[in-house]
């Protein structure tokens, strides 16, 4: 009696991209998409965790007193992670991250006072980003209302103090950053009607847009052609 061979599910062929960075505001789904794309294309992940920032909960409770400490902790973490990105890319590892190392100013401009921002920038400049430019940045974009609903649904304790006003400012800050960003190609994906965590179809839609992108800047919203 012949023993049936196990069924092996073939992974999708990886596009000609060795380093993909996923970015976007809190609640956009960066970590989920990075993890699922890495699994789909047999790539490594490098995940930034906000749980490593001891000042974050205090910042969300009282931004005026803890913004600078929280930002400096982020800058130190980004510097460490940028070295890790460089090391893995030097070793030839295909990589997906849930952060773009050089986007520290997105939060800093929003949270720091006029006298704190120059101090932060002077200190952060001494921690240069060592990571190479990504082959592609996927910028996840959503309305503040959608982000707020997702944050409430996932109920991470440290995030429950995030205000609607903060999310609105954060979305504006991200949009401004990516309007000027030109170090790598950027695919902007509207994620309000996409759920790559639970929907393989939505994941496939995003993956297809990544695979077929040819320009420096493109946008994708489910159900439209941009």
Buried (B, 14 or more C-beta within 10 A) or exposed (E): EEEEEEEEEEEBEBBEBBBBBBBBBBBBBBBBBBBBBBBBBEBEBBBBEBEEBEBBBBBBEEBEEBBBBBBBBBBBBBBEBBBBBBEBBEEEBBBBBBBBBBBBBBBBBBBBEEEBBEEBBEBBEEBEBBBBBBBBBBBBBBEBEBBBBBBEEEEEEBBEBBEEEBBBBBBBBBBEBBEEBEEBBBBBBBBBEBBBEEEEEBBEBBBEBBBEBEEEBBBBBBEEEE
